[in-house]
Amino acid sequence: MTVVWTISAVMLLIAFVLTAFRALRGPTTLDRLVGVDTFVALIICGLGLWVASTLDTTIVPAIVALSLVSFIGSVSVARYRVRDDE
């Protein structure tokens, strides 16, 4: 089972690097917003992987709170975003 956890962690790390490239290099602010939102989703997945591998459920409320804050933040930024072509 350790092989599965290792493969999952490596895949999350690769996704994090690709997302960092998109967030830093994105030509528009919407690309950067999607990159930051994906960062939060990857952090939530990483915490879920940690919970599954250690069987420690004390982090689960933090995962729920982080997902709610991420959703509200993404909706707020998307609602009040200014166009890039100005």
C-alpha positions as CSV (number, residue, x, y, z in Angstrom):
1,M,0.0,0.0,0.0
2,T,3.0,2.3,0.5
3,V,3.5,2.3,-3.3
4,V,0.0,3.7,-3.8
5,W,0.6,6.5,-1.3
6,T,4.0,7.3,-2.9
7,I,2.5,7.4,-6.5
8,S,-0.3,9.6,-5.3
9,A,2.0,12.0,-3.6
10,V,4.2,12.2,-6.7
11,M,1.2,12.9,-8.9
12,L,0.1,15.7,-6.6
13,L,3.6,17.1,-6.6
14,I,3.6,17.1,-10.4
15,A,0.2,18.7,-10.5
16,F,1.4,21.4,-8.0
17,V,4.4,22.2,-10.3
18,L,2.3,22.5,-13.4
19,T,-0.2,24.7,-11.5
20,A,2.6,26.9,-10.3
21,F,3.7,27.4,-13.9
22,R,0.1,28.4,-14.9
23,A,-0.3,30.7,-11.9
24,L,3.0,32.5,-12.4
25,R,3.0,32.6,-16.2
26,G,-0.7,33.0,-16.9
27,P,-1.3,35.8,-19.4
28,T,-4.6,36.9,-17.8
29,T,-5.8,37.4,-14.3
30,L,-8.4,34.7,-14.8
31,D,-5.6,32.2,-15.5
32,R,-3.9,33.2,-12.3
33,L,-7.2,32.9,-10.4
34,V,-7.7,29.3,-11.8
35,G,-4.1,28.5,-10.8
36,V,-4.6,29.7,-7.2
37,D,-7.9,27.9,-6.9
38,T,-6.2,24.7,-8.2
39,F,-3.5,25.2,-5.6
40,V,-6.1,25.1,-2.9
41,A,-7.8,22.1,-4.4
42,L,-4.4,20.3,-4.5
43,I,-3.8,21.2,-0.9
44,I,-7.2,19.7,0.0
45,C,-6.3,16.6,-1.9
46,G,-2.9,16.4,-0.2
47,L,-4.6,16.7,3.2
48,G,-7.1,14.0,2.2
49,L,-4.2,11.8,1.2
50,W,-2.5,12.4,4.6
51,V,-5.8,11.5,6.4
52,A,-6.1,8.3,4.3
53,S,-2.5,7.2,4.8
54,T,-2.3,7.9,8.6
55,L,-6.0,7.2,9.5
56,D,-5.9,10.4,11.6
57,T,-9.3,12.1,11.2
58,T,-8.6,15.2,13.2
59,I,-7.8,17.1,9.9
60,V,-11.1,16.5,8.3
61,P,-12.9,19.6,9.7
62,A,-10.0,21.7,8.4
63,I,-10.5,20.2,5.0
64,V,-14.2,21.1,5.1
65,A,-13.4,24.6,6.2
66,L,-10.7,25.1,3.6
67,S,-13.0,23.9,0.9
68,L,-15.8,26.3,2.0
69,V,-13.4,29.3,2.2
70,S,-12.0,28.4,-1.2
71,F,-15.4,28.3,-2.8
72,I,-16.5,31.6,-1.4
73,G,-13.2,33.2,-2.3
74,S,-13.3,32.0,-5.9
75,V,-16.9,33.1,-6.4
76,S,-16.1,36.5,-4.9
77,V,-13.0,37.1,-7.1
78,A,-14.8,35.9,-10.2
79,R,-17.7,38.2,-9.5
80,Y,-15.6,41.4,-9.0
81,R,-12.8,40.7,-11.5
82,V,-11.9,43.5,-13.8
83,R,-11.3,42.9,-17.5
84,D,-7.7,42.6,-18.7
85,D,-8.2,44.4,-22.0
86,E,-8.6,47.9,-20.4
